Amino acid sequence: MPGPEPSAVARFYDQLAADYHLIYADWDAGMSRQGSALSTLIENELGIAGTAVLDCSCGIGTQAIALGLRGHRVTGTIGYPLADDLLPNPA
């Protein structure tokens, strides 16, 4: 029995997924910059470092990996099945 037809949003992300890594010229630098900004925000709001974080749509893991490298305990979920095929070692 076939499942429901994917939504326009799901189709968009399925098409974008294979080229997502091209969005940032230097993914490591972008990851570091985003991780620094998010970690600072989290620590300023909660008053503690290294807290548990849930990334509900982590995609390829840019922010989840960066926060983990800064000592946060990160759990990430991927909202679309195609992403599982793109990551040899998911975040």
N, CA, C and O of each residue as an XYZ file, in Angstrom:
364
protein
N       0.853     -1.179      0.000
C       0.000      0.000      0.000
C       0.894      1.235      0.000
O       1.696      1.407      0.918
N       0.777      2.085     -0.993
C       1.619      3.278     -1.052
C       1.238      4.275      0.029
O       0.079      4.377      0.431
N       2.244      5.006      0.485
C       2.013      6.022      1.505
C       1.478      7.305      0.893
O       1.274      7.384     -0.318
N       1.252      8.309      1.728
C       0.737      9.583      1.221
C       1.776     10.274      0.340
O       2.979     10.061      0.488
N       1.293     11.090     -0.561
C       2.174     11.844     -1.439
C       2.943     12.873     -0.603
O       2.359     13.527      0.262
N       4.261     13.021     -0.857
C       5.036     13.992     -0.086
C       4.542     15.415     -0.331
O       4.099     15.753     -1.429
N       4.624     16.223      0.685
C       4.210     17.613      0.569
C       5.225     18.390     -0.266
O       6.322     17.902     -0.537
N       4.857     19.580     -0.665
C       5.765     20.446     -1.420
C       7.021     20.743     -0.610
O       8.115     20.830     -1.169
N       6.871     20.897      0.699
C       8.024     21.167      1.561
C       8.966     19.966      1.582
O      10.182     20.127      1.479
N       8.409     18.768      1.716
C       9.231     17.556      1.718
C       9.954     17.406      0.388
O      11.135     17.059      0.368
N       9.270     17.661     -0.723
C       9.911     17.572     -2.045
C      11.043     18.581     -2.166
O      12.103     18.262     -2.704
N      10.827     19.804     -1.666
C      11.870     20.828     -1.708
C      13.123     20.357     -0.978
O      14.227     20.448     -1.516
N      12.959     19.854      0.245
C      14.119     19.418      1.021
C      14.766     18.170      0.433
O      15.984     18.011      0.515
N      13.982     17.298     -0.150
C      14.563     16.132     -0.817
C      15.457     16.562     -1.973
O      16.527     15.991     -2.181
N      15.019     17.569     -2.723
C      15.812     18.057     -3.844
C      17.039     18.838     -3.370
O      18.095     18.770     -4.000
N      16.909     19.569     -2.279
C      18.017     20.369     -1.746
C      19.071     19.507     -1.059
O      20.247     19.871     -1.045
N      18.676     18.389     -0.497
C      19.558     17.607      0.372
C      20.885     17.232     -0.272
O      21.926     17.324      0.379
N      20.876     16.820     -1.513
C      22.110     16.374     -2.162
C      23.114     17.506     -2.361
O      24.316     17.256     -2.457
N      22.634     18.744     -2.423
C      23.525     19.889     -2.649
C      23.668     20.792     -1.428
O      24.283     21.855     -1.515
N      23.115     20.388     -0.306
C      23.111     21.244      0.883
C      24.518     21.659      1.299
O      24.732     22.781      1.758
N      25.464     20.756      1.138
C      26.839     21.056      1.546
C      27.451     22.204      0.740
O      28.467     22.762      1.154
N      26.864     22.565     -0.386
C      27.389     23.651     -1.210
C      26.947     25.030     -0.729
O      27.448     26.042     -1.220
N      26.027     25.083      0.214
C      25.520     26.365      0.703
C      26.629     27.160      1.395
O      26.683     28.384      1.277
N      27.497     26.478      2.103
C      28.587     27.146      2.811
C      29.902     26.855      2.102
O      30.250     25.697      1.873
N      30.638     27.922      1.753
C      31.943     27.728      1.100
C      32.905     26.999      2.039
O      33.706     26.173      1.602
N      32.818     27.311      3.327
C      33.680     26.672      4.329
C      32.775     26.179      5.460
O      32.480     26.916      6.401
N      32.340     24.916      5.352
C      31.381     24.374      6.300
C      31.929     24.383      7.726
O      31.195     24.689      8.665
N      33.211     24.052      7.899
C      33.793     24.027      9.244
C      33.749     25.403      9.894
O      33.431     25.521     11.077
N      34.065     26.442      9.128
C      34.023     27.805      9.671
C      32.586     28.202     10.005
O      32.334     28.812     11.044
N      31.637     27.856      9.120
C      30.233     28.159      9.387
C      29.723     27.430     10.615
O      28.988     27.997     11.423
N      30.116     26.163     10.753
C      29.724     25.375     11.913
C      30.282     26.001     13.188
O      29.577     26.113     14.190
N      31.536     26.403     13.147
C      32.162     27.010     14.317
C      31.466     28.316     14.700
O      31.190     28.560     15.874
N      31.187     29.150     13.701
C      30.529     30.444     13.950
C      29.135     30.237     14.539
O      28.767     30.902     15.507
N      28.355     29.316     13.961
C      27.009     29.066     14.459
C      27.039     28.438     15.855
O      26.234     28.786     16.719
N      27.968     27.518     16.061
C      28.088     26.888     17.376
C      28.439     27.873     18.459
O      27.913     27.809     19.570
N      29.332     28.789     18.132
C      29.729     29.813     19.105
C      28.531     30.693     19.468
O      28.278     30.960     20.643
N      27.801     31.136     18.449
C      26.649     32.008     18.697
C      25.569     31.284     19.502
O      25.027     31.841     20.456
N      25.258     30.048     19.120
C      24.218     29.303     19.833
C      24.637     28.950     21.256
O      23.833     29.041     22.184
N      25.877     28.554     21.425
C      26.365     28.203     22.753
C      26.318     29.411     23.686
O      25.910     29.298     24.842
N      26.733     30.554     23.180
C      26.682     31.785     23.976
C      25.250     32.113     24.368
O      24.986     32.471     25.516
N      24.326     31.994     23.424
C      22.914     32.261     23.706
C      22.377     31.307     24.772
O      21.723     31.737     25.722
N      22.650     30.028     24.613
C      22.179     29.022     25.568
C      22.757     29.288     26.958
O      22.027     29.271     27.949
N      24.052     29.531     27.031
C      24.701     29.752     28.323
C      24.226     31.044     28.977
O      24.070     31.094     30.197
N      23.991     32.098     28.178
C      23.500     33.357     28.749
C      22.073     33.216     29.270
O      21.732     33.780     30.310
N      21.247     32.471     28.557
C      19.852     32.309     28.976
C      19.709     31.376     30.170
O      18.916     31.641     31.073
N      20.473     30.283     30.182
C      20.333     29.280     31.237
C      21.317     29.478     32.386
O      21.112     28.963     33.485
N      22.371     30.219     32.127
C      23.358     30.461     33.167
C      24.290     29.294     33.437
O      25.038     29.308     34.415
N      24.251     28.284     32.580
C      25.128     27.123     32.749
C      25.698     26.702     31.398
O      25.070     26.892     30.356
N      26.877     26.136     31.435
C      27.507     25.608     30.222
C      27.272     24.103     30.154
O      27.004     23.463     31.171
N      27.372     23.544     28.956
C      27.295     22.095     28.802
C      25.954     21.498     29.112
O      25.885     20.419     29.699
N      24.895     22.155     28.743
C      23.550     21.667     29.044
C      23.059     20.698     27.968
O      23.673     20.579     26.908
N      21.969     20.019     28.240
C      21.354     19.130     27.259
C      20.575     19.965     26.247
O      19.860     20.899     26.610
N      20.729     19.610     24.966
C      20.082     20.338     23.881
C      19.389     19.326     22.974
O      19.955     18.280     22.655
N      18.168     19.637     22.562
C      17.450     18.830     21.584
C      17.349     19.639     20.299
O      16.743     20.710     20.282
N      17.939     19.132     19.228
C      17.841     19.750     17.905
C      16.806     18.932     17.133
O      17.095     17.833     16.661
N      15.606     19.481     17.013
C      14.471     18.727     16.463
C      14.504     18.547     14.956
O      13.709     17.780     14.413
N      15.394     19.228     14.279
C      15.507     19.042     12.822
C      16.960     19.301     12.434
O      17.273     20.262     11.730
N      17.831     18.426     12.909
C      19.269     18.689     12.797
C      19.830     18.560     11.394
O      20.964     18.977     11.155
N      19.079     17.998     10.457
C      19.582     17.910      9.088
C      20.926     17.208      9.043
O      21.050     16.069      9.494
N      21.939     17.885      8.500
C      23.271     17.279      8.419
C      24.078     17.504      9.689
O      25.224     17.064      9.773
N      23.506     18.179     10.674
C      24.138     18.273     11.976
C      25.009     19.475     12.225
O      25.784     19.472     13.181
N      24.916     20.503     11.408
C      25.795     21.664     11.542
C      25.793     22.215     12.965
O      26.851     22.331     13.584
N      24.632     22.552     13.481
C      24.552     23.137     14.816
C      24.724     22.077     15.898
O      25.348     22.341     16.926
N      24.180     20.886     15.682
C      24.289     19.823     16.685
C      25.748     19.443     16.928
O      26.172     19.307     18.075
N      26.508     19.275     15.863
C      27.927     18.939     16.006
C      28.668     20.069     16.707
O      29.456     19.831     17.622
N      28.411     21.300     16.271
C      29.110     22.448     16.862
C      28.823     22.577     18.354
O      29.730     22.865     19.134
N      27.578     22.368     18.757
C      27.247     22.453     20.185
C      27.875     21.301     20.957
O      28.338     21.488     22.082
N      27.893     20.123     20.369
C      28.553     18.989     21.012
C      30.033     19.241     21.224
O      30.589     18.868     22.257
N      30.674     19.871     20.250
C      32.098     20.197     20.387
C      32.352     21.230     21.481
O      33.471     21.356     21.980
N      31.302     21.971     21.850
C      31.424     22.970     22.919
C      30.958     22.431     24.271
O      30.787     23.189     25.225
N      30.757     21.118     24.343
C      30.454     20.499     25.632
C      28.995     20.276     25.933
O      28.663     19.750     26.995
N      28.115     20.656     25.035
C      26.695     20.401     25.256
C      26.391     18.940     24.941
O      27.070     18.323     24.119
N      25.389     18.399     25.582
C      24.932     17.033     25.313
C      23.761     17.142     24.339
O      22.657     17.524     24.727
N      24.006     16.808     23.085
C      23.039     17.078     22.020
C      22.367     15.794     21.543
O      23.024     14.783     21.294
N      21.049     15.861     21.423
C      20.271     14.830     20.761
C      19.653     15.485     19.538
O      19.010     16.529     19.643
N      19.848     14.873     18.381
C      19.304     15.432     17.151
C      18.376     14.462     16.467
O      18.580     13.249     16.522
N      17.353     14.993     15.820
C      16.461     14.178     15.013
C      16.485     14.721     13.593
O      16.668     15.919     13.374
N      16.301     13.834     12.641
C      16.240     14.221     11.238
C      14.796     14.070     10.810
O      14.193     13.015     11.004
N      14.247     15.104     10.236
C      12.827     15.107      9.915
C      12.456     14.509      8.585
O      11.281     14.519      8.220
N      13.409     13.988      7.847
C      13.070     13.407      6.558
C      13.980     12.214      6.282
O      15.175     12.265      6.574
N      13.425     11.145      5.724
C      14.175      9.898      5.568
C      15.365      9.988      4.623
O      16.339      9.260      4.813
N      15.327     10.845      3.620
C      16.422     10.932      2.655
C      17.729     11.332      3.334
O      18.799     10.920      2.886
N      17.668     12.111      4.383
C      18.887     12.554      5.070
C      19.684     11.374      5.604
O      20.912     11.434      5.645
N      19.023     10.320      6.006
C      19.730      9.140      6.506
C      20.685      8.581      5.461
O      21.746      8.058      5.804
N      20.318      8.687      4.195
C      21.156      8.162      3.118
C      22.326      9.064      2.809
O      23.309      8.612      2.221
N      22.252     10.342      3.193
C      23.291     11.307      2.842
C      24.449     11.311      3.816
O      25.546     11.748      3.468
N      24.228     10.832      5.030
C      25.233     10.921      6.069
C      25.838      9.552      6.366
O      25.156      8.673      6.893
N      27.107      9.368      6.033
C      27.711      8.082      6.378
C      27.845      7.904      7.887
O      27.769      6.782      8.388
N      28.043      9.004      8.614
C      28.170      8.982     10.069
C      27.304     10.091     10.637
O      27.829     11.148     10.987
N      25.981      9.886     10.744
C      25.098     10.958     11.213
C      25.513     11.523     12.567
O      26.036     10.809     13.422
N      25.271     12.806     12.739
C      25.549     13.480     14.004
C      24.640     12.900     15.042
O      24.687     13.310     16.202
